[in-house]
Amino acid sequence: MPATADPAFDVVILGGGSGGYSCALRAAELGLTVALVEKDKLGGTCLHKGCIPTKALLHAAEVADTAREGAAYGVRTSLDAIDMGGVRGYQEGVVARLYKGLQGLVAGRSVEYVTGSGRLTSPTTVTVGERVLTGRAVVLATGSSARTLPGLEIAGRVVTSEEALRLDAVPDRVVVLGGGVIGVEFASIFRSFGADVTIVEALPRLVAAEDEDISRTLERELRKRKITIRTGVRFDGATQTDAAVTVTLEGGESLEADLLLVAVGRGPVTDGLGYDEVGVAMDRGYVVTDERLRTSVDGVRAVGDIVPGPQLAHRGFAQGIFVAEDIAGLSPVPVDDVGIPRVTYCTPEVASVGLTEAAARERFGDVDAYTYPLGGNGKSQILRTSGFVKVVRRQGGPVLGVHMIGARMGEQVGEAQLIYNWGAYADEVAALVHAHPTQNEALGEAFLALAGKPLHAHG
Ligand SMILES: Cc1cc2nc3c(=O)[nH]c(=O)nc-3n(C[C@H](O)[C@H](O)[C@H](O)COP(=O)(O)OP(=O)(O)OC[C@H]3O[C@@H](n4cnc5c(N)ncnc54)[C@H](O)[C@@H]3O)c2cc1C
């Protein structure tokens, strides 16, 4: 039976994750007619398999640590056990409430929600089964999925982050392959839940996209938590039996574990979706765009993880909103990847925005960096956390990057991103008052020092 063509929409969006649904909501808000195609669950990776469930697990992990460490605060507590059924119930409850809310939002904005697997079949059409959705503009937003390594099959004791969200019990020994954001977050969760954890990373340092001082401090703090870290080591292979998985490293050393978590990055979901056939320029599976997120095919845009750059939900939101506004003719300012805040929610947390010191030196040369230790910050002492705030700026110029590590430092990234994206100078920030006692004061202190008037800073 021939596919039937629907009357044209202003925008047809393929993929209902962070990038796709934010585009749909903003476009509908602007009065455009919108079709949103999703084959699985509205909300995509972030809501169902990524940000939200992992952050619920990390919060449960924090509760476990708090119970274990009560005595350090004079409160007699102990950790009895981790009930993974209970943890999953909590995690799934959070996701379910947000999912319901999101479905309500999409229904409330008159978005035509189409369930099914879609394909780009021309510059103006997406075909879903028998239905042909025609759009004045088409937005590709099919996201990403977990990668593995050649010869490493995901099955049994070898899992990705997706299966790791559904474990029935805490494994005794875990090897985490990959020391990027997802790898260190899961390593942190498993350790808090009582597992012996080893991280294997081929690069010379963990969270290699972050400033080098951050990686060094994170490695030290994770080692203090008795997480074993093997950097600069290549994975060679893995075999499994009913009882264990054996991971072999380059050089022949082997590690035995109950679970191998493969966290070696995420690749774009673009294969077999018609992008190539319609002539959309691709690069190693990613969709190539200009800064206005236009692909090589007129009228076809792309947002989110399929566009090269940091794979973050809030980047997807920002790009989705940008594209909707651009299609509506509002001429919005393009999203700058460097100005997107980044948080790694392990214990301790890492948060940053802008350029690392090395990248800033390479780009500008005349750069200063100032590091304020959390040892001088009252609230951090109350929380018994250490770490630092590091500010990188152009000499006599604006702030180029802010890099932070310590418990709860993710909460500080809001001000840091405002400072960076506003192009603020140190003395402008130093003139603003930071509440006492908060960890936020550590940011304020760094700027006081950079402005030449340090308060609680030595040397
Ligand atoms: C474990 C983990 C933790 C994470 N934690 C964070 C975090 O704390 N903070 C953060 O900012 N980011 C985090 N991320 C990353 C974040 O989830 C992604 O950057 C974000 O989801 C990307 O949004 P997207 O819309 O591009 O893709 P996705 O969310 O992957 O959505 C794509 C959607 O397209 C649908 N789709 C694909 N093909 C088709 C088709 N042919 N037809 C119809 N529908 C289709 C999929 O079903 C999916 O729903 C995490 C990711 C993971 C895996």
The ligand as a Gaussian input file, in Angstrom:
#p B3LYP/6-31G(d) Opt

LIG

0 1
 C       24.339000       7.132000      31.673000
 C       24.170000       8.535000      31.107000
 C       24.185000       9.608000      31.958000
 C       24.022000      10.889000      31.451000
 N       24.028000      11.940000      32.323000
 C       23.884000      13.185000      31.853000
 C       23.822000      14.289000      32.756000
 O       23.897000      14.125000      33.976000
 N       23.664000      15.525000      32.240000
 C       23.563000      15.738000      30.897000
 O       23.429000      16.889000      30.492000
 N       23.612000      14.726000      30.023000
 C       23.750000      13.453000      30.473000
 N       23.749000      12.415000      29.599000
 C       23.680000      12.702000      28.146000
 C       22.257000      13.002000      27.691000
 O       21.412000      11.943000      28.071000
 C       22.231000      13.201000      26.190000
 O       23.159000      14.199000      25.842000
 C       20.859000      13.626000      25.683000
 O       19.910000      12.664000      26.021000
 C       20.911000      13.822000      24.172000
 O       19.647000      14.205000      23.701000
 P       19.229000      13.883000      22.200000
 O       17.863000      14.458000      22.048000
 O       20.272000      14.276000      21.254000
 O       19.171000      12.285000      22.108000
 P       18.364000      11.188000      22.902000
 O       18.015000      11.625000      24.256000
 O       19.153000       9.931000      22.725000
 O       16.994000      11.091000      22.109000
 C       16.903000      10.591000      20.827000
 C       15.511000      10.017000      20.661000
 O       15.320000       9.672000      19.307000
 C       14.585000       8.469000      19.239000
 N       14.839000       7.863000      17.929000
 C       16.013000       7.412000      17.440000
 N       15.852000       6.954000      16.185000
 C       14.537000       7.111000      15.890000
 C       13.749000       6.836000      14.744000
 N       14.281000       6.282000      13.645000
 N       12.450000       7.138000      14.780000
 C       11.883000       7.696000      15.892000
 N       12.581000       7.971000      16.977000
 C       13.885000       7.698000      16.984000
 C       15.117000       7.645000      20.403000
 O       14.214000       6.642000      20.797000
 C       15.311000       8.724000      21.456000
 O       14.180000       8.851000      22.280000
 C       23.870000      11.101000      30.059000
 C       23.834000      10.004000      29.193000
 C       23.970000       8.736000      29.709000
 C       23.921000       7.563000      28.779000

